[in-house]
């Protein structure tokens, strides 16, 4: 039976990540040269297959940034922009039109920097929750369909899925922050949330 989180646990996680993305908004605004409003993250827990279906492809490639982290939890944090809307972020950061699907190294670096700001804020929020620092690998740019972006072939890995809407004066851009965690790491996350809620750490 897959590990799941109940409504109170999900609400607590949403608030934790909301603090993290709130801290990222000012830094992203400076990077994008515009005021950035980020919606309250909506948290769900999916299997890898379910997460791939949620992302979809809609006939366009996806662009993402992957940030591996290791510590009391091990996994990958990803910032994913579905389809052609990804190019709007690149255009704003790189200051140029990006009509094609193959991004140059400079454009990939621009998107990676946006991901670095957002993902570090979310990982910092997790670090505060757990009271432990994480060892981070360098972020990297990914492009492909939903399965490629998720980057795992292990079907029973579970995905903590955050849906965040980016609002700029010039456009509305939808993004997803995804944590791909193995079962042991998700159990550790649930234990930490139970502790925050004042529940017994082994509570269901």
BELRA-V835466 format. One record per backbone hydrogen bond with DSSP energy under -0.5 kcal/mol. NH is the residue of the N-H (numbers start at 1). CO is the residue of the C=O. Records with the same first field share a line. If there is no record, write none. Layout:
BEGIN
NH = CO / CO
END
This chain:
BEGIN
10 = 6
11 = 7
12 = 8
13 = 9
14 = 10
15 = 11
16 = 12
17 = 13
18 = 14
19 = 15
20 = 16
21 = 17
22 = 18
23 = 19
24 = 20
25 = 21
26 = 22
27 = 23
28 = 24
29 = 25
30 = 26
31 = 27
32 = 28
33 = 29
34 = 29
37 = 35 / 167
39 = 165
42 = 163
43 = 41
44 = 161
46 = 159
48 = 155 / 157
51 = 47
52 = 48
53 = 49
54 = 50
55 = 51
56 = 52
60 = 57
62 = 144
63 = 81
64 = 142
65 = 79
66 = 140
67 = 77
69 = 75
70 = 135
75 = 69
76 = 180
77 = 67
78 = 178
79 = 65
80 = 78 / 176
81 = 63
82 = 80
85 = 82
86 = 83
87 = 84
88 = 85
89 = 85
90 = 86
91 = 87
92 = 88
93 = 89
94 = 90
95 = 91
96 = 91
103 = 101
108 = 104
109 = 105
110 = 106
111 = 107
112 = 108
113 = 109
114 = 110
115 = 111
116 = 112
117 = 113
118 = 114
119 = 115
120 = 116
121 = 117
122 = 118
123 = 119
124 = 120
125 = 121
126 = 122
127 = 123
128 = 124
129 = 125
130 = 126
131 = 127
132 = 127
135 = 70
136 = 134
137 = 68
140 = 66
142 = 64
144 = 62
149 = 145
150 = 146
151 = 147
152 = 147
155 = 153
157 = 154
158 = 181
159 = 46
160 = 179
161 = 44 / 159
162 = 160 / 177
163 = 42
164 = 162 / 175
166 = 164 / 173
167 = 37
168 = 166 / 171
173 = 166 / 171
175 = 164
176 = 80
177 = 162
178 = 78 / 176
179 = 160
180 = 76 / 178
181 = 158 / 179
182 = 74
186 = 182
187 = 183
188 = 184
189 = 185
190 = 186
191 = 187
192 = 188
193 = 189
194 = 190
195 = 191
196 = 192
197 = 193
198 = 195
199 = 194
203 = 200
END
